[in-house]
Amino acid sequence: MSHDPSKKKFSRRTLVKAAAAAGAWQLVPRAVARAAGGEPVRFGFDDTLTGTYAALGKNTLIGCELAVEQINARGGILGRKVEMVVEDSTSGDAGTAVQKARKLIERDHVSFILGNVNSALALAMGQVTADRGILHIVPGGHTDAVTGTACHWNVFRVCNTTQMEANAVAPQLVKNAGKRWYYITPDYAFGHTLQAGLEKAGQKLGAVKAGADLTPLGTTDYSSYLIKAQAASPDVIIFLTQGADMINALKQAVQFGLEKRTHLAGAQQELEALEGLPPEARVGTWVFEWYWKQPGVPHLDAFVSAIRKKTGKVPTARTWQGYAAAWSCALAAHAAKSLDGVKLARAMQGLKLPPEIGLMPQAPFYRAGDHQLMPTLYVGQAQAGTAGSEDLFHVSQLVQGPEAAGPVEDSGCKLTWPHA
């Protein structure tokens, strides 16, 4: 794997920041922290709790809730208790997401905004939070523009860009499945940029587009799209749908018997979708953004146990994204010793997540030039699993974030900071 040259530049700086942030709780006795009192520090959660992406948003919230519990157990943020104010953005209404963001900032006086799973909603919210000077962490909206052409000084993202996912999976698809790709793509920002990213990554490897269809969010019947895909005789049918749409699309593809004629695959896959599929439809090559089964990763077992205690199930990538997002806010506040938006954002630049938060083979860090987290990407194959099995994905390759992302200059991000 190639090595990101920016990593050397950030290594000492990020280590110092992470140590300072993580050590803040160790340096302040809990009794002193509790005595500091004051108004609670509020997190504003503005994400998808209903609609197509409800399961993803709910698991993101569970991860945030665990982080808040742990932060409070260590004395809170700057000696103040942490509270979370939760709003449902819906899965696809940007107007609602913006309205909820304004309410959280203006009426609930939150210091941080967390959200959104839907890329279009995350972009709309980013404009509001930038105008209001609030640190905004996007746990799970992937379209490149969030930390690319529409980047903001105050917005940081935990999940991958669509181009990162495309770059990670494309070589495996060409090597193991073939070069004629047919796309089934959700018709909004995430789907558009993910397809564009795969076309770009595939072209470098000789892949060609055999055809494509844009599908509305919330589609239940994919038969017409699957018939067209089959008629194109592709080597790979690439499913870029997510949430309930992914479940419907893959389930119907297997009912058509397409997995016997062509390779079914995509970029981003979710444990929530695999759990919702019948075993015979758990097929294909995909990218996971985080996985609960990683032998030898420190602190991972404790995190899995804590989530299992809360939910009765193993955590998903969305659970970890919510957990990492909320903890990132706390780490930034302790590093900055402030809740001022600009100071928090400056402290986030280059911030490396400590092992108990990062929960990956190599510590992820927020790249200063575009505010994109540089994590590990997990490329592999879905697997049916035995009865009652929770292990539904086999990781065959680890790809490092800087390798998948490419240089900051390629992101299109040009950060503009508020005047002092």
C-alpha positions in Angstrom: 0.0 0.0 0.0 1.2 3.5 -0.8 2.1 5.9 2.0 0.4 9.3 2.3 3.2 11.9 2.4 1.0 14.2 4.5 1.0 11.6 7.3 4.6 12.5 8.3 3.7 16.2 8.4 0.8 15.5 10.8 2.2 12.6 12.9 3.9 14.6 15.7 1.2 17.3 15.7 -1.7 14.8 15.8 -0.1 12.7 18.5 0.3 15.7 20.7 -3.3 16.8 20.1 -4.7 13.3 20.8 -2.6 13.0 23.9 -3.6 16.4 25.2 -7.3 15.8 24.5 -7.4 12.2 25.9 -5.4 13.2 28.9 -7.6 16.1 29.9 -9.9 13.8 31.9 -6.9 12.2 33.6 -5.5 15.5 34.7 -8.8 16.8 36.2 -10.1 14.8 39.2 -13.8 13.9 38.7 -14.9 15.6 41.9 -13.3 18.9 40.7 -14.9 18.5 37.3 -18.4 17.9 38.8 -17.9 20.9 41.1 -17.3 23.1 38.1 -21.0 22.8 37.3 -22.6 25.3 34.9 -25.1 24.8 32.1 -24.9 21.4 30.3 -22.9 21.3 27.0 -25.5 20.2 24.4 -25.0 18.1 21.3 -27.6 18.6 18.6 -28.3 15.3 16.8 -30.1 16.1 13.4 -30.3 12.8 11.5 -32.6 10.2 9.9 -34.8 8.4 12.3 -37.7 7.7 9.9 -37.9 6.6 6.3 -35.5 4.7 4.0 -32.5 5.4 6.2 -34.1 5.0 9.6 -32.1 2.0 10.7 -28.8 3.8 9.8 -29.7 6.9 11.7 -30.9 5.0 14.7 -27.6 3.1 15.0 -25.7 6.4 14.6 -27.7 7.7 17.5 -26.9 4.6 19.6 -23.2 5.2 19.1 -23.6 8.9 20.0 -25.4 7.9 23.2 -22.7 5.6 24.3 -20.1 8.3 23.7 -22.1 10.8 25.8 -22.4 8.3 28.6 -18.6 7.7 28.6 -17.8 11.4 28.3 -20.0 12.2 31.4 -18.5 9.3 33.3 -15.1 11.1 32.8 -16.3 14.4 34.1 -18.1 15.8 31.0 -16.8 18.5 28.7 -14.8 21.4 30.4 -16.3 20.2 33.7 -19.9 20.4 32.5 -22.3 17.6 31.9 -23.1 16.7 28.4 -26.7 16.4 27.1 -27.9 15.4 23.6 -30.9 17.0 22.0 -32.3 14.7 19.3 -34.2 15.7 16.1 -35.5 13.6 13.2 -34.4 15.1 9.9 -36.4 12.4 8.0 -34.5 10.5 5.3 -34.9 12.9 2.4 -36.3 16.3 3.3 -33.5 18.9 3.2 -36.0 21.6 4.4 -36.8 19.7 7.5 -33.1 19.0 8.2 -32.3 22.7 7.9 -35.2 23.7 10.1 -34.2 21.3 12.8 -30.6 22.5 12.6 -31.7 26.1 13.1 -33.9 25.1 16.0 -31.1 23.2 17.7 -28.7 26.2 17.4 -31.1 29.0 18.1 -33.5 27.6 20.7 -31.6 24.7 22.3 -28.2 26.5 22.2 -26.2 23.4 21.2 -22.4 23.6 20.9 -22.1 20.9 18.3 -24.2 19.5 15.4 -24.1 15.8 14.5 -25.6 14.7 11.2 -26.6 13.6 8.5 -26.7 10.1 6.9 -28.3 11.6 3.7 -25.6 13.5 1.8 -28.0 16.1 0.4 -29.2 16.9 3.9 -25.6 17.0 5.3 -24.7 19.6 2.6 -27.7 21.7 3.4 -27.0 21.6 7.1 -23.4 22.5 6.5 -24.3 25.9 5.2 -26.5 26.6 8.3 -23.8 25.5 10.8 -21.1 27.5 9.0 -23.2 30.6 9.0 -23.9 30.1 12.8 -20.2 29.3 13.6 -21.0 25.8 15.1 -18.7 22.8 14.9 -20.5 20.2 12.7 -19.5 16.6 12.4 -21.0 14.6 9.6 -21.0 10.9 10.7 -22.4 9.3 7.6 -23.1 11.5 4.5 -20.7 10.4 1.8 -20.9 12.6 -1.3 -17.5 14.1 -2.1 -18.7 17.7 -1.9 -19.1 17.6 1.9 -15.3 17.8 2.3 -14.7 18.8 -1.3 -16.1 21.5 -3.4 -18.7 22.5 -0.8 -16.4 22.2 2.2 -16.7 24.6 5.2 -14.2 25.6 7.9 -16.5 24.1 10.6 -17.5 20.8 8.9 -15.7 17.6 9.5 -16.6 14.1 8.3 -16.2 10.7 9.8 -17.4 8.5 7.0 -15.6 8.0 3.7 -16.0 10.1 0.6 -17.6 8.3 -2.3 -14.4 8.5 -4.3 -12.5 6.8 -1.5 -14.9 3.8 -1.6 -14.8 3.6 -5.4 -11.0 3.7 -5.4 -10.9 0.9 -2.7 -13.2 -1.6 -4.4 -12.6 -1.0 -8.1 -9.4 -3.1 -8.4 -11.1 -6.1 -6.8 -14.1 -5.9 -9.2 -11.9 -5.8 -12.3 -9.7 -8.6 -11.0 -12.4 -10.9 -9.8 -15.5 -10.1 -11.8 -14.9 -8.3 -15.0 -14.9 -4.9 -16.8 -18.4 -4.4 -18.0 -20.4 -2.7 -15.2 -24.1 -1.8 -15.0 -25.1 0.7 -12.4 -28.3 0.9 -10.3 -28.0 4.2 -8.6 -30.2 6.2 -6.1 -31.2 9.5 -7.7 -29.6 12.1 -5.4 -26.2 13.5 -4.4 -24.7 10.3 -2.8 -25.7 8.1 -5.7 -24.6 10.5 -8.4 -21.1 11.0 -6.9 -20.6 7.3 -6.1 -21.4 6.3 -9.6 -19.1 9.0 -11.0 -16.4 7.9 -8.6 -16.7 4.3 -9.7 -16.7 5.3 -13.4 -13.5 7.3 -12.8 -11.8 4.5 -10.8 -12.9 1.9 -13.3 -11.8 3.7 -16.4 -8.2 3.7 -15.0 -8.4 -0.1 -14.9 -10.1 -0.6 -18.2 -13.7 -0.9 -17.0 -16.6 0.3 -19.1 -20.2 1.3 -18.4 -22.6 -1.3 -19.8 -25.6 0.8 -18.7 -27.1 2.7 -15.8 -30.4 3.6 -14.2 -31.3 6.3 -11.6 -33.8 5.0 -9.0 -36.0 7.2 -6.7 -35.3 7.1 -3.0 -37.8 4.7 -1.4 -38.2 2.4 -4.5 -39.8 -0.9 -3.7 -40.0 -2.6 -7.1 -36.7 -3.0 -8.9 -37.9 -5.5 -11.5 -37.8 -3.1 -14.5 -34.3 -2.0 -13.6 -33.1 -5.6 -13.1 -34.6 -6.7 -16.5 -32.7 -3.9 -18.2 -29.5 -4.7 -16.4 -29.7 -8.4 -17.3 -30.4 -7.5 -21.0 -27.1 -5.5 -21.1 -25.1 -8.7 -20.3 -22.7 -7.0 -17.8 -20.0 -8.7 -15.9 -21.0 -6.8 -12.8 -24.3 -5.2 -11.7 -23.3 -2.5 -9.3 -25.9 -1.6 -6.6 -25.3 1.8 -5.1 -28.6 1.9 -3.2 -28.6 2.0 0.6 -30.9 1.2 3.5 -34.2 -0.3 2.8 -33.6 0.3 -1.0 -30.5 -2.0 -0.9 -32.5 -4.7 0.8 -35.3 -4.5 -1.8 -32.9 -4.4 -4.7 -30.7 -7.3 -3.7 -33.6 -9.5 -2.6 -35.3 -9.0 -5.9 -32.0 -9.6 -7.9 -31.6 -13.0 -6.2 -35.3 -13.8 -6.9 -34.5 -13.2 -10.6 -31.5 -15.5 -10.3 -29.1 -12.8 -11.4 -26.4 -13.9 -8.9 -26.0 -17.1 -11.0 -25.4 -15.1 -14.3 -23.4 -12.1 -13.2 -21.5 -10.7 -10.2 -23.6 -8.6 -7.8 -21.5 -5.9 -6.1 -21.1 -2.3 -5.2 -19.1 0.1 -3.1 -20.6 0.8 0.3 -22.4 -2.0 2.1 -24.0 -1.9 5.5 -24.4 -4.6 8.2 -28.0 -3.3 8.6 -28.7 -4.3 5.1 -27.1 -7.7 5.3 -29.0 -8.4 8.5 -32.3 -7.5 6.7 -31.6 -9.8 3.7 -32.3 -13.6 3.5 -29.1 -15.6 3.6 -29.1 -16.4 -0.1 -29.1 -12.7 -0.9 -26.0 -11.9 1.1 -23.6 -12.0 -1.8 -21.2 -9.8 -3.7 -18.1 -7.7 -3.3 -18.3 -4.5 -1.2 -16.7 -1.9 1.0 -17.4 -1.8 4.7 -16.4 1.4 6.5 -15.9 -0.3 9.8 -16.4 -3.9 11.0 -17.1 -5.3 14.5 -14.8 -8.3 14.0 -11.2 -7.2 13.8 -8.8 -9.6 15.5 -6.1 -7.9 17.5 -7.5 -4.4 17.5 -7.1 -2.9 21.0 -10.3 -1.9 22.9 -12.6 -3.3 20.2 -14.0 -6.1 22.4 -15.0 -3.6 25.1 -16.8 -1.4 22.5 -18.7 -4.4 21.0 -19.7 -5.6 24.5 -20.9 -2.1 25.5 -23.1 -1.9 22.4 -24.3 -5.4 22.8 -25.4 -4.6 26.3 -27.4 -1.6 25.0 -29.0 -3.3 22.0 -28.5 -7.0 22.2 -26.6 -6.9 18.9 -23.1 -6.2 17.6 -22.3 -2.6 16.5 -22.4 -1.6 12.8 -20.3 0.9 11.0 -23.0 3.5 11.7 -22.8 2.8 15.4 -19.1 3.4 15.3 -19.5 6.6 13.2 -21.8 8.1 15.7 -19.5 7.1 18.6 -16.5 8.6 16.8 -18.3 11.8 15.9 -19.5 12.5 19.4 -16.1 11.7 20.9 -14.4 13.9 18.3 -16.3 16.9 19.7 -15.2 16.2 23.2 -11.6 15.6 22.2 -11.6 18.9 20.3 -13.1 20.8 23.2 -10.5 19.5 25.6 -7.7 20.3 23.2 -9.0 23.8 22.5 -10.1 24.4 26.2 -13.1 26.2 24.6 -16.5 25.8 23.0 -15.8 28.5 20.4 -16.5 27.2 17.0 -13.3 28.5 15.3 -11.1 27.3 18.2 -12.8 23.9 18.1 -12.3 23.6 14.3 -8.6 24.5 14.6 -8.2 21.9 17.3 -9.8 19.3 15.0 -7.4 19.8 12.2 -5.0 16.9 12.2 -6.6 15.3 15.3 -5.9 11.7 15.6 -8.5 9.5 17.3 -7.0 7.5 20.2 -7.1 3.7 20.1 -10.2 3.4 22.3 -12.1 5.7 19.9 -10.5 4.9 16.6 -11.0 1.1 16.9 -9.0 0.4 13.7 -5.6 -1.2 12.9 -4.2 2.2 12.3 -5.3 5.4 14.1 -7.7 7.5 11.9 -7.0 11.2 11.8 -8.8 14.3 10.4 -6.9 15.7 7.4 -6.2 19.4 7.9 -6.7 20.4 4.3 -10.2 19.1 3.8 -11.4 18.0 7.2 -11.9 14.4 6.0 -11.2 11.5 8.4 -8.5 9.2 7.1 -9.6 5.7 8.3 -9.2 2.1 7.2 -11.5 0.8 4.5 -12.6 -2.8 4.6 -13.0 -4.5 1.2 -14.4 -8.0 1.1 -17.4 -10.3 0.4 -20.8 -10.6 1.9 -21.4 -14.1 3.4 -24.6 -15.9 4.2 -23.7 -16.8 7.8 -25.0 -19.7 9.7 -28.3 -19.6 11.7 -28.0 -16.8 14.3 -24.6 -15.7 13.0 -23.6 -12.1 13.3 -20.5 -12.4 11.1 -21.9 -11.6 7.7 -18.9 -10.0 6.0 -15.5 -11.5 5.1 -12.7 -8.8 5.0 -10.2 -9.7 2.3 -8.3 -6.5 2.0 -7.6 -3.4 4.2 -7.1 -0.1 2.4 -5.7 2.9 4.2 -7.6 6.1 4.0 -4.8 8.3 2.5 -4.3 5.7 -0.2 -8.0 5.7 -1.2 -8.4 9.4 -0.9 -5.5 10.7 -2.9 -4.0 14.1 -2.3 -5.9 17.0 -0.7 -5.6 19.0 -3.9 -7.8 16.4 -5.7 -10.7 17.0 -3.3 -11.5 20.4 -4.6 -11.8 21.8 -1.0 -10.7 25.4 -0.5 -11.3 26.3 3.2 -12.3 29.9 4.0 -12.1 30.8 7.7 -14.1 33.6 9.4 -12.4 36.9 10.0 -11.0 37.3 13.5 
